[in-house]
Amino acid sequence: MLGLRVPATPEVARVVRLTYGFQFFFGLLLWIPIFYEYQKQLGLSDAEIFGIQSIYYIAFCLMEIPTGMVADRFDYRTSLWLGASVLVVANMVPVFAGNYTGFLIHFLLIALARSLISGAQSAYLYEYLNAHNAGHLYLKVEGVGRSYSLVGKIVYWPVIGLLMQWNMPSPYWLTAINAAIAVVLALKLPPIPGWERPAGKTSKLLAGVGGAFGALRKSRWLLLLMIQGIAMFTLVRILQVNLFQPVLESKHVWVNWYGSVLAAMTIFEAVAAARPHWLSKKIGPAKSVFLLTVVMALSIGFVVPSGGVVTIVLLCLFSVTAGMSFPIQKKLLNDAIPDSRYRATLLSMESIMDRAVCAVVAVALGAYLAGGRLNEFLVLSSAVTVILMALLAGLLIAVRTTRRRRAQLVP
């Protein structure tokens, strides 16, 4: 029933089901395939639409650490239901204010909602499972949860265009309803056994930043894992969001096939996300993320000399590695965090690093596309990623060796 082949207590089983449900309904942003066309029909220009997107990414980065601190200070569950509640409001704004200001407010609220849950969701699940001596389930649960959220998109996205024709704002109404269901599920989550609000110095909200940075300074291993995750996240974000259509266009793939290709990629990603343990058990989590990131990079590079059919196969291979790598990376980070009092804040820090690099790469991508140098960008991205991952692997090995030597010296 949980998608797990290991024993779980009734309490753990209930939390896993609630977590799956929360991820499914919170992630069902049904307007994503049509929001560009929706805003165009309401009179927004391209400059206004993409300007709002730029502001959205900046706002997301600025909100990540404060919301992570709130989650660590006031309980992860509070952050989850607050995030889902903000998402309800966010999706009602375009219905009643279909103009530039309305959409700007909409995306700012989306940024707030996602930042509230970005670190808190993973932190709650990790802490709850460990409190019930079920930490070994985390990787599988995280992967299956991500898989379910992807399946929801596969099912609903193909019909959103028809819903928009029937009732123009219906995708936003339905997304608001999904978010409301997520609020209910978040409120049903039980407290983590033994968790107490931090006392003393850590009870001061701003002290959480210093504590998180202090934990990061003490753990080079954690910092290197965060950097490793940046390469993976950037490749996935840039290819699946920014490069998907330009790549298919360059291969002369008929535009009517774009939706089918995206659905196929999502199916492969969902299947792989439900099975992250397959590779992790064989070679270890850190090596798994390294290998999967290198395969992603090579997939991008081999797109350049390939035809349309082979390109689609490579995109699906990319999606398989992306689906498998995300849950493994989350477990790696959670396992490496030295002080659980700052778990959500540290996870938010990684998210900021990811998106900051994506913003820089996106600017470079725009310049390359404007100059008609897509293939050059693909080859460069592939080569730079492989080289950086090789250097990072050497640093990880050095840090791990140092840690083992110090552990052996401790009496």
HELIX and SHEET records of a PDB file:
HELIX    1   1 PRO A   10  PHE A   26  1                                  17    
HELIX    2   2 PHE A   35  GLN A   41  1                                   7    
HELIX    3   3 ASP A   46  PHE A   74  1                                  29    
HELIX    4   4 TYR A   76  PHE A   96  1                                  21    
HELIX    5   5 TYR A  100  SER A  118  1                                  19    
HELIX    6   6 ALA A  120  ALA A  131  1                                  12    
HELIX    7   7 GLY A  135  LEU A  137  5                                   3    
HELIX    8   8 TYR A  138  TRP A  166  1                                  29    
HELIX    9   9 SER A  170  LYS A  188  1                                  19    
HELIX   10  10 GLY A  200  SER A  203  5                                   4    
HELIX   11  11 ALA A  207  LYS A  218  1                                  12    
HELIX   12  12 ARG A  220  ARG A  237  1                                  18    
HELIX   13  13 ILE A  238  LEU A  243  3                                   6    
HELIX   14  14 PHE A  244  SER A  250  1                                   7    
HELIX   15  15 VAL A  255  TRP A  257  5                                   3    
HELIX   16  16 TYR A  258  ALA A  273  1                                  16    
HELIX   17  17 HIS A  277  ILE A  283  1                                   7    
HELIX   18  18 PRO A  285  VAL A  303  1                                  19    
HELIX   19  19 GLY A  308  ALA A  336  1                                  29    
HELIX   20  20 SER A  340  TYR A  342  5                                   3    
HELIX   21  21 ARG A  343  ALA A  370  1                                  28    
HELIX   22  22 LEU A  374  LEU A  409  1                                  36    
END                                                                             
